[in-house]
Amino acid sequence: MEIIPAIDLRNQQSVRLYQGDFDQTTLIAQDPLKQAKQIEAAGLKRLHLVDLDGAKSGRPVNRELIKQICAETSLKVEVGGGIRTLAQINGYLTSGVSRVILGSAALTDPKLVQEAVNQFGNDQVVVGIDGKDGKVAISGWLEESDVSMNTLMTSMVAVGVVNFVVTDITKDGTLSGPNVDLLGKLQKAFPTTEVIASGGVTTVADLEKLADAGIKAAIVGRAMATGDLPLRTLAEVSSNAS
């Protein structure tokens, strides 16, 4: 199981939301760069960054901070939040980011995803599918749609997307365990893709359940910050996988 630690950025700080609610924010670290360096020092290789301000406003907001994290660590950084144009994607990929995550755009502008895959390759373009009760949510989870996660994945696979970060909003930031059933079913339904689990991962047992369901990578956020899954444990699980 490859572990991808997560840092959510808001007002230049590292925070966690509860079930995607901007009114329920917990401060994790005032210095996200220092936090990223601790992740690197623990032996982890990747970092999942979410520009929450960007997700809400529909444009990259914390780009300079993200650029700094890329420049001052050797972590393979993936970024999501507010990315809506090819120029923004290019801006990130040329400033040290390994891959970008397109969320709302997958639903509202599928042509952008197709053009991004064609221009930058499917290894650098990831689609983030966030949902509740199997239905997709967009705009930093502020809006819910009638489109099922399954339907959106089908259309994205058709344009060449192979990597998906799938988040069950009801689990995110709750430390209540991931939605193994949903994630396992999506991985089984789309065997040529990699479904990256996000939301609710709290224990090593959670990671084992995900692995049993065919999931090969998981994003860990709040549990890393609370110490439920300390960095040394995450590094251990990740190195065993590789």
N, C-alpha and C positions, 0 to 999 in steps of 0.2 A: 504494500500500500504506500503510494507516494503521498507525502504530507506537504500541503501548501499552506504555510501560515498566512493569516490575513490581517491587514491593517486597514481600517476604515478611516478616511481623512475627513475632518470637518473643522473649519476655522484653523487650519494648519496644525491640528492636534489629532491624536489617535483616539478614536471613540468606538463604542459599540452601541447599536440600537437594539431595542427589544421588539421583535416581530416587525422590523422595518419602520417603527414609529419614531419620527424625528423628535417628538415630545418626550420620548423615553430614552434619553442618551446617557451613557455612562462614560466618563473620561477614563481612558486606559493609560495614556502617556502624553505628556505635554511636548515631548520631543520624538516624533515618529522616526527621524533619522537614527537616533540612538537606539530605538527599539529594533529597527531593521538591522543595525550592526550587531545587536545581541542575538538576533535570529541567525545571522551569518556565522557568528562566533560559535554557536551551538552545533554547527555542521550542517544546517539545512541549506538547500540549494535554490529554492524558489520562494517567491513572495507574491501574494495576491493583494493588490492595492485597489481600494474603491474610493473614488472621489465623490463623496456623498453630496458635497456642495454642487458638484458638476451634475450629478444625477438629478438633483432637484431643479437646477437652473437650465439644464439642457446644453451646457457647454463646459469644457474643461476649466476648472477653477484652481486646482492645486498642482498645476503642471510644473511649476518651478521647483516645488518641494519634491515631486516625483522624479524630476530630472536629477536633483541632488542625490536622492537615494540610489538611483542607477549609477551615478558617477562615483559615489563613495563606498559602494559595496560591489561584490561580484555576483550578487543574487540575480537569478533570472526573474525579472519582474514582469507580471502581467497586470494590466490596468483596465478598469471599467469605470463608468460613470460619466454621463454627459457627452459621449462621443457620437457625433451625428454626421460628420463629413469625412471625405477621403483626405482632405488637407489636415484635419485633426489627427486622423490615424497615422498619416505620414509624419506629422510633427512628433508624435510619441515614438514611432518606430525608429526615427532618426536621432532621437535623444536618449537612446539606451534601453528603451523598453523592448522586451522580447516578444510580447504579443498583447494585442488589445482585445477587450471584451465588448462586444456590441450587445446591448440589452434591448431597450425600447425600440431601437432602429430595426431590429429583426422583425418586429410586428408592423411598425408604421412605415418603414422604408426598406422592404426586402431587396430592392434593386441596389441599394447602397451595399448591402452585405455581399451580393453577387459580384459587384464591381470590386469590392475590397478583396475578396477571395481571388479574383482574377488578377488583380494588380499586385497583391502582397503575398499570396499563397495561403493555403488553408492551415499551415503550421503557425502563422502569425495572427490569424483572425479566429477568435473564439466567440461563440454565441452564448450569452447568459440568459437562461430561461428561469424567471422567477414566477412562482405561482402559489395559488391558494385553492384548495379543493380541486386540484387538477386544471385550473384555469389560469391563464397568464396575467401577470400584473406588470404595469410599466410606469415610467416617470418616477423612479425612485420608490416604486411600490405605492405611489399615491393614487394610481388609477387601476381598476380591475377591468379586464376585457372578457368577452364571451368565447374567446379562442382557447381551445384545449392545448395543453403542453405538447401532447402527442401530435396534434395537427401542425403546430408551429415547427416542431422538430422535423416532421416529414417535409415541409416546404424548404427548410434550411438544408437538409441533407441533399435535396434536389439541386441546390445551387453550389454544392461542394463543401459544405461545412462538415468537419469531422470531430471537432472538440466542443463540448457543451458543458458549461457550469450550470448545474440545476439546483435551485434553492426552493425549498418549501418554506414560505414566509412564516407560516405558523410555528415553525421550529426554530427560526433564526434568532440567535441571541438568547434562547430560553434554557439552554443546558438540559433539554428534555430528551435528547437522543434524536438521531436523524430519521427521516421517513424512508426506511430501508425498502419497504414494499414499493413505493413509487419509483425510487431510484433504480431498484433491481429490474422492475418491469420495463422502464424506459431503456435500460442497457440491453435487455433481452430483445426488445422490439427493434432496436437499432444496433445490431451487432457490429457494424463497420465503424461505429463512432466510439469515442471515449466520453462517458458520462462522468463528470467530476462532481462529487457530492459536496453540497454546501448547506449548512444550517443544522444546528442541534448536536453536532458531534461533541461528546463530553468525556468519553472513557475509551480505553483501549478495546474494551468489549464492543463498543459501537463500531470501531474501525474493523474489528474482526467480522462483525455481522455484515458490514458493507462489502468486505472482501469476499465473503461467502456468497453474496448476491451478485458477484461479478464486477464490482466497482474497483478500479485500480488506483484512483487518486481521490483525496479528500481535502477540503479546505477547513482549517481550524482557526477560529477567531476567539470568541469569548472564553472557551475552556483553556486556551493558552494564557489568557490574561488573568484568569482567576486562579490558575495553578492546578486546576483539575487535570490538565494535560500539560505538564511543564515542558519546556523546550528540550530538555535532555531525553524525555520519553518520546517526544515527537521525532527527534533526530534518530533515536534507536529504531523506532518503527519504520522510518523512511529508509534507513541504511540497510535494514533487513530485507526490505522490498527490492532494493537495487542489488 
